[in-house]
Amino acid sequence: MQCLGREFFDEKGFIGFFISTGILLLMVLFGVFVPEKLESVTASIQVFITDAFGWYYLILVSAIVIVCLYFLISPLGKIRLGRQDDRLSLLP
């Protein structure tokens, strides 16, 4: 397994990595210190999404699942994302 080196921190994804890490950390801290408030906020967000986007949200998520299943069972699922001679290695 390759360690995160200087190349990682020189990429454009550097800012996005730390922004998403910060948001995640804030959510975890919010849940640890005021879990009741986090529950009410996330419930409000869920109600807003289902009320505002309802059918669109349901159709979009269903379409994404169907496309993923299609890629899983179709010949496109056999495409290698590396070099042709690369083999899957789950061991370090």
C-alpha positions in Angstrom: 0.0 0.0 0.0 1.4 3.4 -1.0 1.7 6.0 1.7 0.3 9.5 1.1 3.3 11.4 0.0 4.1 14.9 -1.2 2.3 14.2 -4.5 -1.0 14.0 -2.7 -0.7 17.3 -1.1 0.4 19.0 -4.3 -2.8 17.9 -6.2 -5.9 20.0 -6.6 -7.8 17.6 -4.5 -5.9 18.8 -1.4 -8.5 21.6 -0.7 -11.5 19.3 -1.3 -10.0 16.7 1.0 -9.6 19.0 3.9 -13.0 20.7 3.4 -14.8 17.4 3.4 -12.8 16.2 6.4 -13.7 19.4 8.3 -17.4 19.0 7.5 -17.3 15.4 8.7 -15.4 16.3 11.8 -18.0 19.0 12.6 -20.8 16.6 12.1 -19.2 14.0 14.4 -18.6 16.6 17.1 -22.1 17.9 16.7 -23.4 14.4 17.2 -21.2 13.7 20.2 -22.0 16.9 22.1 -25.6 17.6 21.1 -27.1 14.4 19.7 -30.8 15.5 20.1 -30.1 18.7 18.1 -28.3 16.6 15.4 -31.3 14.3 15.2 -33.8 17.1 14.8 -31.6 18.8 12.1 -31.1 15.7 10.1 -34.8 14.9 10.4 -35.6 18.4 9.1 -33.2 17.9 6.2 -34.8 14.6 5.3 -38.3 16.1 5.4 -37.2 19.0 3.2 -35.6 16.6 0.6 -38.7 14.4 0.5 -41.1 17.3 0.3 -39.2 19.4 -2.2 -37.8 16.7 -4.5 -40.0 13.7 -3.7 -40.5 11.8 -7.0 -37.4 13.3 -8.6 -35.3 12.1 -5.7 -36.8 8.6 -5.8 -36.5 8.3 -9.6 -32.9 9.5 -9.5 -31.8 7.1 -6.8 -33.6 4.2 -8.6 -31.9 5.1 -11.9 -28.4 5.2 -10.2 -29.0 1.8 -8.7 -30.2 0.4 -12.0 -27.2 1.8 -13.9 -24.8 0.3 -11.3 -26.5 -3.1 -11.5 -26.3 -2.9 -15.3 -22.5 -2.2 -15.2 -22.2 -5.1 -12.7 -23.7 -7.7 -15.0 -22.8 -6.3 -18.4 -19.5 -6.8 -20.3 -18.6 -3.2 -19.2 -18.1 -4.6 -15.7 -15.1 -6.6 -17.0 -13.2 -3.5 -18.1 -9.9 -3.1 -16.2 -9.2 0.2 -14.6 -5.4 -0.3 -14.6 -2.9 -1.9 -16.9 -3.8 -5.1 -18.7 -1.2 -7.1 -16.7 -2.4 -5.7 -13.3 -4.0 -8.3 -11.0 -6.3 -7.7 -8.0 -4.3 -7.8 -4.8 -6.1 -7.6 -1.5 -3.0 -8.3 0.5 -0.7 -5.6 1.7 
